[in-house]
Amino acid sequence: MPFASRTMRSRLFLLAMLPLACSSPGASSSSGSGGEGGSSSTTGPGTGGAGMGGGGGMGGMTSSTGVGPGSGSGGSLPMLPCDAGFAFDSNPITSPILTVSYTNQTPYAYVNMKVTGPGAPASQWGGVGGSGPYTWTYTVYGYDPGVLTFTFVEGENGGNPGNPVAQCQIEALVEGSTNPGSSGSGGGGQASCADLAQANGWPGGTFTCDDGTHNWCAGTGTPTSDCVRCCSPSCGVLAQLYNSSASCDDGNNGACKGSGVLTWDCKAGCCGPGIPNSQPPTGGAFGYPVGDKSTSPAGGAGWQVWQVLGHYWDVYGGAHLAEDIGKAGAANAAVSSVADGVVLVSAPNGSSYVNVILIQHPMPNGTSVCSFYGHLATRTVSPGQTVKRGDQIGTVLDQGSNSHLHYFIAPKSLCDKIAGLNGGGACGYDGSGGVPGLGHADLANAPESYTASGTNNGCSLNGYQILAPHDFIDAHHF
């Protein structure tokens, strides 16, 4: 939600409406996009809303659950359809800028509040709070008098228009402002990203400023005077702020067990020693091989999962048997061990991997797993060498714009197989059809494990289970 204007009244109003949130470094998107989880505390219907015949004062956030507008003088409006969960600071709309929120128990991601009706109504992301139920807040402007339709959608990402969750209609009695940063009565302006961080209470005043060229903030964020989009800090930034090793819970891996703080990149929590409301994560001590080595799902610092485990690629006629992670400028980037362990293989490879490394890692329950790394330009470790989590083991092979690291986690049986072949046989693709309908970088639907099958590409992994590294690392994060 934009920060204040020139008058103390609008400054106090916006400060009151800005929800507390905790997030992390990232990008943003255009108007109305939102992110993960948030606090609920919807109040009951407000009073003082205007009736058809005359003006009334603005009440509290007016809850809409299928009943008509808040009480006022001068007549009454007909009841309009409205699903439960919506709340408005004015119903009917009697101010040039409207604040609307939607509350739900489900931690939806890539959300948006779509507004249609007379004029050119638009919504701007204001924040999210809570830990179930969650409340998403938006600023709405640009409308003309008449009935407006509000549709809360989830899953709006990468060209996907999203899925409608709930809908509500209310009437605007006045013309909306053309500028979300304006009060409509004397001009406005936008705060800086630092101002927004202070108003939202983001930890340590930290924030993420997207200049419009990144994909930070997972589609959330607010335009500020110095940022195309400004959003709260990432899990990696929180780790630096609290001098902590952070775990990221994506809602499926249980890494934080409901503790920590919600960030734009960790929709179920970012936790670690010193991070508020954190419980110490349990399990092994794994991190990512690149970037800040902490931020899910690929290590932060711009690193992304380019191809998921189990994705079928017709170019190779099989399912992908690893995760590929990359970013612009990945060539020659340092690659680190994901956990403490012993190097089993460090050798050149005749395939496009060029160089491969296999490291065995002991687990708390007495078993072990291995991490495999391919497409390496250099190797800085030798077989038999002991390494610690975060120790550099090599660098990413320069493949131009396709420079990336190919890596996976192998159960003990597969680890022994690859070690026995001195790193050979760990093909990039099998001969199967992969997971039906799975997209190239579809992390939401990618499997946590995949069993190779078929005999394509001289694959020696047939019948062996491969573990998705981002799922395993998050579940056993340091």
C-alpha positions as CSV (number, residue, x, y, z in Angstrom):
1,M,0.0,0.0,0.0
2,P,1.5,3.4,-0.8
3,F,2.7,5.6,2.0
4,A,1.3,8.9,2.9
5,S,0.7,12.1,1.2
6,R,1.1,15.7,2.2
7,T,-1.5,15.8,4.9
8,M,-1.1,14.3,8.4
9,R,-4.6,12.8,8.0
10,S,-3.7,10.6,5.0
11,R,-0.3,9.7,6.6
12,L,-2.0,8.4,9.8
13,F,-4.7,6.6,7.7
14,L,-2.1,4.8,5.6
15,L,0.0,3.9,8.6
16,A,-3.0,2.4,10.3
17,M,-4.0,0.4,7.2
18,L,-0.5,-1.0,6.4
19,P,-0.3,-4.6,7.6
20,L,2.7,-6.0,9.4
21,A,4.5,-8.4,7.2
22,C,7.8,-10.2,7.1
23,S,9.3,-11.2,3.8
24,S,12.7,-11.3,1.9
25,P,14.9,-9.8,-1.1
26,G,13.2,-10.1,-4.3
27,A,11.4,-8.7,-7.4
28,S,7.9,-7.7,-8.0
29,S,5.2,-7.3,-10.5
30,S,2.5,-5.0,-11.7
31,S,-0.6,-3.7,-10.0
32,G,-2.5,-5.8,-7.6
33,S,-0.2,-8.8,-7.4
34,G,0.3,-10.3,-4.0
35,G,2.1,-13.0,-2.2
36,E,1.9,-15.4,0.6
37,G,0.1,-15.7,3.9
38,G,-1.1,-12.9,6.3
39,S,-3.0,-12.0,9.4
40,S,-6.7,-12.0,9.8
41,S,-8.6,-10.0,12.3
42,T,-11.5,-8.7,10.2
43,T,-13.8,-6.5,12.1
44,G,-17.5,-6.4,12.1
45,P,-19.5,-4.2,9.8
46,G,-18.7,-0.5,10.1
47,T,-21.2,2.2,10.5
48,G,-21.3,5.6,9.0
49,G,-21.3,4.5,5.3
50,A,-23.2,6.8,3.0
51,G,-26.7,5.9,1.9
52,M,-28.1,6.7,-1.5
53,G,-29.4,10.0,-0.5
54,G,-26.5,11.7,1.3
55,G,-23.0,11.5,2.6
56,G,-21.9,9.8,5.7
57,G,-18.6,9.4,7.5
58,M,-16.2,6.5,6.8
59,G,-16.8,3.7,9.2
60,G,-14.4,0.9,10.2
61,M,-13.4,-1.9,7.8
62,T,-16.9,-3.0,6.7
63,S,-17.2,-6.8,6.4
64,S,-19.1,-8.0,3.4
65,T,-20.6,-11.4,3.7
66,G,-23.6,-11.2,1.4
67,V,-25.4,-8.5,3.4
68,G,-25.9,-5.0,2.2
69,P,-23.8,-1.9,2.9
70,G,-23.1,-0.4,6.3
71,S,-25.7,1.8,7.8
72,G,-26.0,5.5,7.0
73,S,-28.5,8.1,6.4
74,G,-30.5,9.1,3.4
75,G,-31.8,5.7,2.1
76,S,-30.3,2.3,1.4
77,L,-28.6,0.5,-1.4
78,P,-29.9,-2.8,-2.8
79,M,-28.0,-5.8,-1.5
80,L,-25.2,-7.0,-3.9
81,P,-23.7,-10.5,-4.0
82,C,-20.6,-11.0,-2.0
83,D,-18.7,-14.1,-0.9
84,A,-17.5,-14.3,2.7
85,G,-14.0,-13.0,3.5
86,F,-14.1,-9.5,1.9
87,A,-13.9,-6.3,4.0
88,F,-13.9,-2.7,2.8
89,D,-13.0,0.5,4.6
90,S,-16.1,2.1,3.0
91,N,-19.2,0.2,1.7
92,P,-20.7,1.8,-0.3
93,I,-17.5,3.6,-1.6
94,T,-17.5,7.2,-0.4
95,S,-13.8,8.1,-0.9
96,P,-11.5,8.4,-3.9
97,I,-9.2,5.6,-2.6
98,L,-10.6,2.4,-1.3
99,T,-8.9,-0.2,0.9
100,V,-10.2,-3.8,0.5
101,S,-9.0,-7.0,2.1
102,Y,-9.8,-10.7,1.7
103,T,-9.3,-13.3,4.4
104,N,-9.0,-17.0,4.0
105,Q,-7.5,-20.0,5.8
106,T,-5.6,-21.2,2.7
107,P,-2.1,-19.8,2.2
108,Y,-2.6,-18.9,-1.5
109,A,0.4,-17.8,-3.5
110,Y,0.6,-15.5,-6.6
111,V,-2.6,-13.8,-5.6
112,N,-4.3,-10.7,-7.1
113,M,-7.4,-8.6,-6.5
114,K,-9.0,-8.0,-9.9
115,V,-11.4,-5.1,-10.1
116,T,-13.8,-4.4,-12.9
117,G,-16.5,-1.8,-13.4
118,P,-17.1,1.8,-14.6
119,G,-14.0,3.9,-15.2
120,A,-10.6,2.3,-15.1
121,P,-10.4,0.6,-11.7
122,A,-7.1,-0.8,-10.6
123,S,-5.7,-2.5,-7.5
124,Q,-2.4,-2.1,-5.8
125,W,-0.9,-4.7,-3.5
126,G,-0.8,-3.5,0.1
127,G,0.5,-6.5,2.1
128,V,-0.4,-9.8,3.8
129,G,-0.5,-10.8,7.4
130,G,-1.4,-13.7,9.6
131,S,-0.6,-17.4,9.9
132,G,-4.0,-18.9,9.2
133,P,-6.3,-17.3,8.5
134,Y,-4.4,-15.0,6.1
135,T,-5.5,-11.5,5.1
136,W,-4.4,-9.9,1.8
137,T,-4.9,-6.1,1.5
138,Y,-5.1,-3.9,-1.5
139,T,-5.6,-0.2,-2.4
140,V,-8.2,0.4,-5.2
141,Y,-8.5,3.6,-7.3
142,G,-9.5,4.8,-10.8
143,Y,-13.2,3.9,-10.6
144,D,-16.2,5.9,-11.6
145,P,-19.6,5.8,-9.8
146,G,-21.4,2.5,-10.2
147,V,-21.1,-1.1,-9.2
148,L,-17.6,-2.6,-8.9
149,T,-16.8,-6.3,-9.0
150,F,-13.9,-7.6,-6.9
151,T,-12.4,-11.0,-7.8
152,F,-9.7,-12.5,-5.6
153,V,-7.6,-14.9,-7.6
154,E,-4.7,-17.3,-6.9
155,G,-2.0,-18.8,-9.1
156,E,-1.6,-15.7,-11.4
157,N,2.0,-16.3,-12.5
158,G,3.9,-16.7,-15.8
159,G,1.1,-15.8,-18.0
160,N,-1.4,-17.9,-16.1
161,P,-4.5,-15.7,-15.5
162,G,-5.1,-17.4,-12.1
163,N,-8.0,-19.2,-10.5
164,P,-10.9,-17.2,-9.0
165,V,-11.3,-17.8,-5.3
166,A,-14.0,-15.4,-4.2
167,Q,-16.0,-12.5,-5.6
168,C,-17.8,-9.4,-4.2
169,Q,-19.7,-6.4,-5.6
170,I,-20.2,-3.1,-3.9
171,E,-21.2,0.4,-5.2
172,A,-19.0,3.4,-5.7
173,L,-20.8,6.7,-5.0
174,V,-17.9,8.9,-5.9
175,E,-15.2,9.1,-8.6
176,G,-11.9,7.4,-7.6
177,S,-8.5,9.0,-7.6
178,T,-6.3,8.4,-10.7
179,N,-3.2,8.0,-8.5
180,P,-3.0,5.4,-5.7
181,G,-0.6,7.7,-3.9
182,S,-3.0,10.6,-3.8
183,S,-5.7,11.3,-1.3
184,G,-7.8,13.0,-4.0
185,S,-7.8,16.3,-2.1
186,G,-4.5,18.1,-2.5
187,G,-2.1,15.9,-4.3
188,G,0.0,13.1,-3.0
189,G,3.4,11.4,-3.6
190,Q,5.0,8.1,-2.7
191,A,7.2,7.1,0.2
192,S,10.6,5.6,-0.3
193,C,11.2,1.9,0.2
194,A,12.8,2.6,3.5
195,D,9.7,4.5,4.6
196,L,7.5,1.6,3.6
197,A,9.8,-0.8,5.6
198,Q,9.4,1.4,8.7
199,A,5.7,1.7,8.3
200,N,5.3,-2.1,7.9
201,G,7.6,-2.9,10.7
202,W,9.8,-5.1,8.5
203,P,12.7,-6.5,10.6
204,G,15.6,-4.1,11.1
205,G,14.0,-1.8,8.5
206,T,15.3,-4.1,5.8
207,F,13.5,-4.4,2.4
208,T,13.9,-5.4,-1.2
209,C,14.0,-2.8,-3.9
210,D,13.2,-4.1,-7.5
211,D,14.3,-1.8,-10.3
212,G,11.9,-3.6,-12.7
213,T,14.5,-5.8,-14.2
214,H,14.4,-8.7,-11.7
215,N,11.8,-11.2,-10.7
216,W,12.0,-10.5,-7.0
217,C,9.0,-10.4,-4.6
218,A,7.2,-13.3,-6.3
219,G,4.7,-11.0,-7.9
220,T,4.2,-8.8,-4.8
221,G,5.4,-5.4,-3.9
222,T,4.4,-1.7,-3.9
223,P,5.6,1.1,-6.1
224,T,7.7,3.6,-4.2
225,S,9.6,6.8,-5.0
226,D,12.8,4.9,-5.5
227,C,11.7,1.4,-6.6
228,V,9.5,0.1,-9.3
229,R,8.4,-2.4,-6.6
230,C,9.3,-2.5,-3.0
231,C,8.7,-5.6,-0.8
232,S,9.9,-7.0,2.4
233,P,13.2,-8.8,2.9
234,S,13.9,-12.4,1.8
235,C,14.9,-15.3,4.0
236,G,18.5,-14.8,3.0
237,V,18.4,-11.2,4.1
238,L,16.8,-12.1,7.4
239,A,19.6,-14.7,7.9
240,Q,22.2,-11.9,7.4
241,L,20.3,-9.5,9.6
242,Y,20.2,-11.9,12.5
243,N,23.6,-13.5,11.7
244,S,21.7,-16.8,11.4
245,S,21.6,-19.9,9.3
246,A,18.1,-19.8,7.9
247,S,15.6,-22.5,6.8
248,C,12.9,-21.8,4.3
249,D,9.6,-23.6,4.5
250,D,7.7,-23.7,1.2
251,G,4.5,-25.0,2.8
252,N,5.4,-28.7,2.0
253,N,8.7,-29.5,3.5
254,G,7.9,-28.7,7.2
255,A,11.3,-27.1,7.6
256,C,10.1,-24.5,10.1
257,K,7.3,-26.5,11.7
258,G,5.0,-23.4,11.7
259,S,7.7,-21.1,13.2
260,G,9.8,-18.2,12.0
261,V,8.4,-15.3,9.9
262,L,6.6,-15.3,6.5
263,T,8.7,-14.0,3.7
264,W,7.9,-13.6,0.0
265,D,10.1,-16.5,-0.9
266,C,9.1,-18.8,2.1
267,K,5.3,-18.8,2.2
268,A,5.2,-21.0,5.4
269,G,8.1,-19.4,7.2
270,C,11.7,-18.5,7.4
271,C,13.3,-19.7,10.6
272,G,16.7,-20.1,12.2
273,P,18.7,-19.2,15.3
274,G,17.9,-15.5,16.3
275,I,15.1,-15.1,13.8
276,P,11.9,-14.2,15.7
277,N,9.4,-16.9,16.6
278,S,11.8,-19.6,15.4
279,Q,12.1,-23.2,16.5
280,P,15.4,-24.9,15.8
281,P,15.1,-26.9,12.6
282,T,15.6,-30.7,13.0
283,G,17.3,-33.2,10.8
284,G,20.5,-33.0,8.9
285,A,22.6,-29.9,8.1
286,F,22.1,-29.3,4.4
287,G,22.3,-26.0,2.4
288,Y,22.3,-25.0,-1.3
289,P,25.5,-25.3,-3.4
290,V,25.3,-21.8,-4.8
291,G,24.2,-18.2,-4.0
292,D,23.6,-17.5,-0.3
293,K,23.5,-21.3,0.3
294,S,20.3,-20.9,2.3
295,T,17.4,-19.5,0.3
296,S,14.9,-22.0,-1.3
297,P,14.5,-23.3,-3.9
298,A,17.9,-22.7,-5.5
299,G,20.1,-20.7,-3.2
300,G,18.9,-17.2,-3.7
301,A,21.1,-14.4,-5.2
302,G,19.2,-14.8,-8.5
303,W,19.6,-18.5,-8.8
304,Q,16.5,-20.3,-10.1
305,V,15.5,-23.9,-10.9
306,W,15.5,-24.0,-14.7
307,Q,14.4,-27.7,-15.1
308,V,12.8,-29.9,-12.5
309,L,13.2,-33.6,-11.7
310,G,10.9,-35.8,-13.8
311,H,10.3,-33.3,-16.6
312,Y,10.0,-35.0,-20.0
313,W,12.0,-33.3,-22.8
314,D,11.4,-34.6,-26.3
315,V,14.8,-33.3,-27.4
316,Y,16.4,-36.1,-25.2
317,G,13.5,-38.5,-25.3
318,G,13.2,-39.0,-21.6
319,A,12.6,-37.6,-18.1
320,H,15.1,-35.3,-16.5
321,L,17.0,-37.0,-13.6
322,A,18.1,-34.0,-11.6
323,E,17.4,-30.3,-11.0
324,D,19.2,-27.8,-13.1
325,I,19.8,-24.4,-11.4
326,G,21.1,-21.4,-13.1
327,K,21.1,-17.6,-13.5
328,A,22.5,-15.0,-15.8
329,G,26.2,-15.0,-15.3
330,A,26.4,-18.4,-13.8
331,A,29.5,-19.4,-15.7
332,N,32.5,-20.0,-13.4
333,A,30.4,-19.4,-10.3
334,A,31.6,-21.2,-7.2
335,V,29.9,-24.5,-6.4
336,S,29.9,-25.7,-2.7
337,S,29.2,-28.9,-0.9
338,V,25.6,-29.1,0.3
339,A,26.6,-30.7,3.6
340,D,29.5,-32.2,5.5
341,G,30.8,-35.4,4.0
342,V,33.5,-37.3,2.2
343,V,34.3,-37.0,-1.5
344,L,33.8,-40.3,-3.3
345,V,34.3,-39.2,-6.9
346,S,36.0,-36.1,-8.4
347,A,36.8,-36.9,-12.0
348,P,36.6,-35.7,-15.6
349,N,33.6,-37.0,-17.6
350,G,33.2,-37.7,-21.3
351,S,29.7,-36.4,-21.5
352,S,28.5,-32.7,-21.5
353,Y,29.0,-32.8,-17.7
354,V,32.8,-32.4,-18.5
355,N,33.6,-32.8,-14.8
356,V,31.6,-34.6,-12.0
357,I,31.8,-34.8,-8.2
358,L,30.0,-37.2,-5.8
359,I,30.0,-36.6,-2.1
360,Q,28.7,-38.9,0.6
361,H,26.9,-37.3,3.6
362,P,26.2,-39.1,6.9
363,M,22.6,-38.6,8.3
364,P,21.6,-38.4,12.0
365,N,19.8,-41.8,11.8
366,G,23.0,-43.6,10.8
367,T,22.3,-43.8,7.1
368,S,23.8,-41.7,4.3
369,V,23.0,-40.0,1.1
370,C,25.1,-38.6,-1.7
371,S,25.1,-35.3,-3.7
372,F,26.0,-35.4,-7.4
373,Y,27.3,-32.4,-9.3
374,G,27.7,-32.1,-13.1
375,H,28.6,-29.4,-15.7
376,L,31.6,-28.3,-13.8
377,A,34.5,-26.3,-15.3
378,T,36.9,-27.1,-12.4
379,R,37.2,-29.4,-9.5
380,T,38.9,-28.3,-6.3
381,V,38.5,-31.5,-4.2
382,S,39.9,-35.0,-4.4
383,P,38.5,-38.5,-3.7
384,G,38.8,-39.3,0.0
385,Q,38.8,-35.6,1.1
386,T,36.6,-34.5,3.9
387,V,34.5,-31.4,3.3
388,K,32.2,-29.2,5.3
389,R,28.9,-27.7,4.2
390,G,29.7,-24.6,2.2
391,D,33.2,-25.6,1.2
392,Q,33.9,-24.8,-2.4
393,I,34.3,-27.9,-4.5
394,G,34.4,-26.5,-8.1
395,T,33.0,-24.0,-10.5
396,V,30.1,-24.0,-13.0
397,L,31.0,-24.8,-16.6
398,D,30.7,-21.9,-19.1
399,Q,27.9,-22.9,-21.5
400,G,27.0,-19.3,-22.5
401,S,23.5,-18.4,-21.6
402,N,22.8,-22.0,-20.7
403,S,25.4,-22.1,-17.9
404,H,23.9,-24.1,-15.1
405,L,24.6,-26.7,-12.4
406,H,23.0,-30.2,-12.8
407,Y,22.7,-31.8,-9.3
408,F,20.6,-34.3,-7.4
409,I,20.5,-36.2,-4.1
410,A,21.1,-40.0,-4.3
411,P,20.0,-42.6,-1.8
412,K,22.8,-45.0,-0.6
413,S,22.1,-47.6,-3.2
414,L,22.3,-45.2,-6.1
415,C,25.4,-43.5,-4.5
416,D,27.2,-46.9,-4.5
417,K,26.2,-47.4,-8.1
418,I,27.6,-44.1,-9.3
419,A,30.7,-44.4,-7.2
420,G,31.4,-47.8,-8.7
421,L,31.4,-46.3,-12.2
422,N,33.7,-43.4,-11.0
423,G,30.9,-40.9,-11.7
424,G,29.8,-42.5,-14.9
425,G,26.3,-43.7,-15.8
426,A,24.6,-40.8,-14.1
427,C,22.7,-39.9,-17.2
428,G,20.8,-36.6,-17.5
429,Y,17.7,-38.2,-19.0
430,D,16.2,-41.7,-19.0
431,G,14.0,-43.2,-21.6
432,S,10.6,-42.8,-19.9
433,G,7.8,-40.3,-20.5
434,G,8.4,-38.5,-17.2
435,V,5.7,-37.0,-15.0
436,P,2.6,-36.3,-17.3
437,G,1.9,-32.7,-17.8
438,L,4.9,-31.5,-15.7
439,G,6.3,-28.2,-16.9
440,H,10.0,-27.4,-17.5
441,A,10.3,-25.4,-14.3
442,D,7.0,-26.5,-12.6
443,L,8.3,-26.7,-9.0
444,A,4.7,-26.7,-7.6
445,N,4.0,-30.1,-9.2
446,A,7.4,-31.6,-9.4
447,P,7.9,-34.9,-7.5
448,E,10.1,-35.1,-4.4
449,S,11.6,-38.3,-5.9
450,Y,11.6,-40.0,-9.3
451,T,12.5,-43.6,-10.3
452,A,14.4,-43.8,-13.6
453,S,13.2,-46.2,-16.3
454,G,14.0,-47.0,-19.9
455,T,17.3,-47.5,-21.6
456,N,17.8,-44.2,-23.5
457,N,21.1,-42.3,-23.5
458,G,23.1,-45.2,-22.1
459,C,21.5,-44.6,-18.7
460,S,22.7,-46.7,-15.8
461,L,20.2,-45.4,-13.3
462,N,17.2,-47.5,-14.4
463,G,15.3,-48.7,-11.4
464,Y,17.0,-46.3,-9.0
465,Q,15.3,-43.5,-7.1
466,I,16.6,-39.9,-7.5
467,L,15.7,-37.3,-4.9
468,A,14.8,-33.7,-5.8
469,P,17.6,-31.7,-4.1
470,H,15.5,-28.6,-3.2
471,D,12.9,-30.7,-1.3
472,F,15.6,-32.7,0.5
473,I,17.7,-29.7,1.4
474,D,14.7,-27.8,2.7
475,A,13.6,-30.8,4.8
476,H,17.1,-31.2,6.3
477,H,18.2,-27.5,6.3
478,F,21.0,-26.4,8.6
